[in-house]
Amino acid sequence: MRWILALHVLGIVVWFAASLDLSRLLGHHAKIGLKAGEPLKSYEIKTYFFAGLPGFLLTLATGLTLLFQNAGMYLDAKGVWGTTFHIKLTLVAVAIIVDQFSLFKMRKLHKGIEVKRGAFMTAHAILGSILIAVILLVMAKPLVG
């Protein structure tokens, strides 16, 4: 179980690092314009498909493995994790939505459709806030009775 947990944390680090970097790259691409941002396309694609996606899949696979191995511990609102796990799961769902939003906007940008920089700045802020909140929830477990 410790190896699975270690891989889960590694997946989270890779996924969020790539997502935060991608939102920064895409924001810069949107700011400098479509033509000037052409050289950034390959970096954006590599960041998403060779770092972000594998990190997400590793996080998802190990997270589900941990959940199914210890379902009673995590899902019991009055148990060891209290409602902390449920809030963490909700934040992860929001992170997945923001990740897919960034992918959607990246594809529009790569097709030559102008996208506002603010969308990527917002995604960056949301992802950073989620990462901080999840770390605080997991480490402090403030909602455990």
Beta strands, then each sheet from edge to edge (+ up, - down):
end
